[in-house]
Amino acid sequence: DPTWPAPPSRLVPADVRAERMAKKNRRNRQFLVTALVLGYLGLAGFLYWKLKNVQDEAKVAQLAANRIKGEAAEVTRKINELKDLELVMGDEFYVTRVASEAIQVFPFSRSREDSIFRLNKVVVVNQIGDDEERKITRRVELHGYVEDEHEGRRIGIVDELGRQVPKFKWVPDDFTRDKKTKRNRFVYVGTVKDRE
């Protein structure tokens, strides 16, 4: 009768066992080193990715900040322009109103023959200078003529202008005779009085 062969012995000689253990330890060490290298590379890659994201966000924030800075500079410039405009447009010395009040001083008549004074030009200057002080120039000039027989009344107009428009200093500027029309021309210049 045939018999089954005897099962192989599980006992391994000591040197074979030691060699297997050494191979197993070497393999485990290789796995550990590989895992550490992969972990290190993975960590480095993750940190690089985070750094890139932060840099991209910083670029976007910097662009937004530059845009806002430019817009803020534009708003500041507009505010300064409005402040300058407020100086010119302030109602205390609203020069067109001043000119209108000054014109009321002159004794006019509806008919051309009865009129003592004739205004032919009103010049209004209300502007900010270009110098460092940003000084405002406010001036009203009244140009016209008066007939010969009323020449004496021309001087008294300055006092009446001073009463009608007290914030302006009025001076007669040009009293000449027009050779062409044979009329006496006048120019009254009103400037803002210096504040004490």
ZILIN-V930484 format. One record per pair of residues at least 4 apart in sequence whose ideal C-beta (glycine too) atoms are under 6 Angstrom apart, sorted by the first residue. I is the first residue (numbers start at 1). J is the second residue. If there is no record, write none. Layout:
i=I j=J
i=I j=J
//
This chain:
i=12 j=16
i=12 j=17
i=84 j=128
i=85 j=89
i=87 j=136
i=88 j=126
i=93 j=138
i=93 j=192
i=95 j=124
i=95 j=126
i=95 j=138
i=95 j=140
i=98 j=140
i=98 j=165
i=99 j=122
i=99 j=124
i=99 j=140
i=101 j=164
i=101 j=165
i=102 j=161
i=102 j=165
i=105 j=160
i=105 j=161
i=105 j=164
i=106 j=117
i=107 j=116
i=108 j=115
i=109 j=114
i=109 j=115
i=116 j=150
i=117 j=144
i=117 j=146
i=118 j=144
i=118 j=145
i=119 j=144
i=120 j=143
i=120 j=144
i=121 j=143
i=122 j=142
i=123 j=141
i=124 j=140
i=125 j=137
i=125 j=139
i=126 j=138
i=127 j=137
i=128 j=134
i=128 j=136
i=129 j=135
i=138 j=192
i=139 j=191
i=140 j=190
i=141 j=189
i=142 j=188
i=143 j=187
i=144 j=186
i=145 j=183
i=145 j=185
i=146 j=150
i=146 j=154
i=146 j=184
i=151 j=184
i=154 j=186
i=158 j=170
i=158 j=172
i=161 j=165
i=161 j=170
i=162 j=170
i=168 j=190
i=169 j=191
i=169 j=193
i=170 j=188
i=170 j=190
i=171 j=189
i=172 j=188
i=173 j=187
i=173 j=189
i=174 j=187
i=175 j=186
i=176 j=185
i=177 j=184
i=178 j=183
i=178 j=185
//
